Amino acid sequence: MTALAIICLGLVGALVLDRVTVTSKVLTSPGSTRDIPPMLVLDDTMTYSSNGEIRMVTVQANLEPSLLEMLGGWLDDSIEISDRHEVLGDRTIEQNRTLGQEQMARSLDVAARVALERLGYEVIFQAGALVMQILPNTPASNALDRGDVIIEADGQVIQNATDLGEAVRSRSPGDEFSFSVLQLDETTRHETVTLSEKNGNAFLGVSISTYVEMDELPFEINFAIERVGGPSAGLGLTLALLETLLPGELLAGLRIVATGTVDPLGNVGPVGGMEQKSHAVMRSGADLFVVPSSQVEEARSVLGEMVDVAAVDTLDDALQVLRSLGGNLSGIRSGTQ
């Protein structure tokens, strides 16, 4: 067989493999980094230019890989091969795309308000203690449901999780404890329970977080990007808005990539595809990669000493990292204020 024939057979084989779709697997590969401020849509009179860059990082998800692409995935350590159900669950591809777009829109809504709060605007309000989990066979198990918001206890307004914790700790085991609950349908009910005992202290039996309400923005903020979904750009969006809306050099002239969800209280949460995102950062020429602290080792295992990696749990942590590198935080107030 001639060399030309072998080449032709190889090409035919590759074409066949490329036409066979594997519906049970998903390939997740490194995406790219993108400078965020140029994609923010704001009134030009309100914005400032910067010598640094704050970038988001993406992954590429191939939901219908071919056999040829699967072969490439097996040979490339930067590509993750997952069972389709692990990624999509019971969603269709279109439903998954819609979910990602909704998560991105929500991420921008939260990031915009978190950033504006740091600039002195009042757009996020603590409004109670949100019930996240209820322990069985506790006082709460017959009185509360997940998603309930406790807004008053023993005559005192409950604005956050700390308020409720202090209210319970101020009582003794066996005391009656009365509280008002904002339900999912926005009606209110009143409950009274007898507190139990745990480690010598009064015990209600719930896991809670602070419930917040978000006000309308004082001006319009949009994000001009297509074909990108999910909540992982929250931290980057927040930092980009602070950099864009302030005259100082928050980024100290550095090229920084940030990933992590952000909640209304400024807490930074984990994201998917950290390994693939780290590979994308490696190729971007970044000076620093800011990641959720729970995923810092995963990022460092890919980047080694090629790119510095900073671990953060909150927006304030990220701001302090920037300060340590020479960033100007003038005009930004602490989240504890």
Residue pairs with C-beta under 8 A, 6 or more apart in sequence:
14 68
17 66
17 67
17 68
17 71
18 66
18 67
18 68
18 69
19 66
20 66
20 67
21 64
21 65
21 66
22 64
22 65
22 66
22 67
22 70
23 64
23 84
24 83
24 84
25 65
25 70
25 81
25 82
25 83
25 84
26 61
26 62
26 63
26 65
26 81
26 82
26 83
26 84
26 86
26 87
26 88
27 61
27 62
27 65
27 69
27 70
27 73
27 79
27 80
27 81
28 59
28 60
28 61
28 62
28 79
28 80
28 82
28 87
28 273
28 276
29 59
29 60
29 62
29 73
29 76
29 78
29 79
29 80
29 276
30 59
30 60
30 78
30 79
30 276
30 277
30 279
30 280
30 283
31 57
31 58
31 59
31 60
31 276
31 277
31 280
32 57
32 58
32 280
32 284
33 55
33 56
33 57
33 58
33 257
33 280
33 281
33 284
33 286
34 55
34 56
34 57
34 58
34 225
35 53
35 54
35 55
36 54
36 55
36 56
36 233
36 236
36 237
36 240
37 47
37 50
37 53
37 54
37 240
37 243
37 244
39 223
39 224
39 225
40 47
40 221
40 222
40 223
40 224
40 240
40 241
40 244
41 220
41 221
41 222
41 223
41 224
42 219
42 220
42 221
42 222
42 244
42 245
43 219
43 220
46 219
46 245
47 244
47 245
48 243
48 244
48 245
48 246
48 247
50 243
50 244
50 249
50 250
50 251
51 249
51 251
51 253
52 243
52 249
52 250
52 251
52 252
52 253
52 254
52 255
52 256
53 251
53 254
53 255
53 256
54 236
54 239
54 240
54 243
54 251
54 256
54 257
54 258
55 236
55 255
55 256
55 257
55 258
55 284
55 286
56 228
56 232
56 233
56 236
56 237
56 257
56 258
56 259
57 257
57 259
57 277
57 280
57 281
57 284
58 228
58 277
58 280
59 272
59 273
59 276
59 277
59 280
60 276
61 87
62 69
63 84
63 87
63 88
63 93
63 96
64 93
65 73
70 81
72 79
73 79
73 80
73 81
74 81
78 275
78 276
78 279
79 276
80 273
80 275
80 276
87 96
88 96
91 99
97 229
99 229
100 228
100 229
100 230
101 229
103 229
103 230
103 231
104 223
104 225
104 228
104 229
104 230
104 231
104 233
106 231
107 230
107 231
107 232
107 233
107 234
107 237
107 261
107 262
108 221
108 222
108 223
108 237
109 214
110 214
110 234
110 262
110 263
110 264
111 233
111 234
111 235
111 237
111 238
111 241
111 262
112 217
112 221
112 237
112 241
113 123
113 124
113 214
113 215
113 217
113 264
114 124
114 238
114 262
114 264
114 266
114 315
115 237
115 238
115 241
115 242
115 245
116 123
116 217
116 218
116 241
117 123
117 124
117 335
118 242
118 315
118 332
118 333
118 335
119 242
119 245
119 246
119 331
119 332
119 333
120 333
121 218
122 215
123 214
123 215
123 216
123 217
123 218
124 212
124 213
124 214
124 215
124 264
124 265
125 212
125 213
125 214
125 215
126 159
126 160
126 210
126 211
126 212
127 149
127 151
127 159
127 211
127 212
127 213
128 149
128 150
128 151
128 158
128 159
128 160
128 182
128 210
128 211
129 149
129 150
129 158
129 160
129 161
129 163
129 164
129 208
129 209
129 210
129 211
130 147
130 148
130 149
130 161
130 208
130 209
130 210
130 211
131 140
131 144
131 145
131 146
131 147
131 148
131 149
131 150
131 206
131 207
131 208
132 146
132 206
132 207
132 208
132 209
133 146
133 206
133 207
134 140
134 141
134 144
134 145
134 146
134 205
134 206
134 207
135 141
135 205
135 206
135 207
138 196
138 203
138 204
138 205
138 206
139 177
139 193
139 194
139 195
139 196
139 203
139 204
139 205
140 193
140 204
140 205
140 206
141 205
142 193
143 191
143 193
144 150
144 181
144 191
144 206
145 183
147 183
147 184
148 181
148 182
148 183
148 184
149 181
149 182
149 183
149 211
150 158
150 164
150 179
150 180
150 181
150 182
150 208
151 157
151 158
151 180
151 181
151 182
151 188
152 158
152 179
152 180
153 163
153 164
153 167
153 168
153 177
153 178
153 179
153 180
154 167
154 171
154 177
154 178
154 179
156 163
156 167
157 163
158 164
158 167
158 179
159 210
160 210
160 211
161 208
161 209
161 210
162 210
164 208
165 208
167 177
168 177
168 195
168 202
168 203
168 204
169 201
169 202
171 177
171 195
171 202
172 195
172 202
173 195
173 196
173 197
173 200
173 201
173 202
173 203
174 194
174 195
174 197
175 194
175 195
175 202
176 192
176 193
176 194
176 195
177 192
177 193
177 194
177 195
177 202
177 204
178 190
178 191
178 192
179 190
179 191
179 192
180 188
180 189
180 190
180 191
181 188
181 189
181 190
181 191
182 188
183 189
193 204
195 202
195 203
195 204
196 202
196 203
196 205
197 203
210 265
212 264
212 265
214 264
221 241
223 237
230 271
230 272
231 261
231 271
232 259
232 260
232 261
232 271
232 272
232 273
232 277
233 259
234 260
234 261
234 262
234 268
235 258
235 259
235 260
235 261
235 262
235 268
235 290
235 312
235 315
235 318
236 257
236 258
236 259
236 260
237 262
238 262
238 315
239 250
239 251
239 256
239 258
239 290
239 315
239 318
239 322
242 250
242 332
243 250
243 251
246 328
246 330
246 331
246 332
247 331
248 328
248 329
248 330
248 331
249 326
249 327
249 328
250 322
250 327
250 328
250 329
250 332
251 322
251 327
252 322
252 325
252 326
252 327
252 328
253 326
254 287
254 288
254 325
255 284
255 285
255 286
255 287
255 288
256 286
256 287
256 288
256 289
256 290
256 322
257 281
257 284
257 286
257 288
257 289
257 290
258 289
258 290
258 291
258 318
259 271
259 274
259 277
259 289
259 290
259 291
259 292
260 268
260 269
260 270
260 271
260 290
260 291
260 292
260 312
261 268
261 269
261 270
261 271
261 292
262 268
262 269
262 315
263 269
265 335
266 314
266 315
266 316
266 335
267 313
267 314
267 315
268 292
268 293
268 312
268 313
268 314
268 315
268 317
268 318
269 292
270 292
270 294
270 295
271 277
271 292
271 295
274 291
274 295
274 298
274 299
275 298
275 302
277 299
278 289
278 298
278 299
278 301
278 302
278 303
279 302
281 289
281 299
281 303
281 307
282 302
282 303
282 306
282 307
286 307
287 307
287 308
288 307
288 308
288 309
288 310
288 321
288 325
289 299
289 303
289 307
289 308
289 309
289 310
290 309
290 310
290 312
290 318
290 321
291 299
291 309
291 310
291 311
291 312
292 311
292 312
292 313
293 311
293 312
293 313
293 317
296 309
296 310
296 311
299 309
300 309
303 309
310 318
310 321
312 318
312 321
314 335
315 335
316 334
316 335
316 336
319 327
319 329
319 332
322 329
323 329
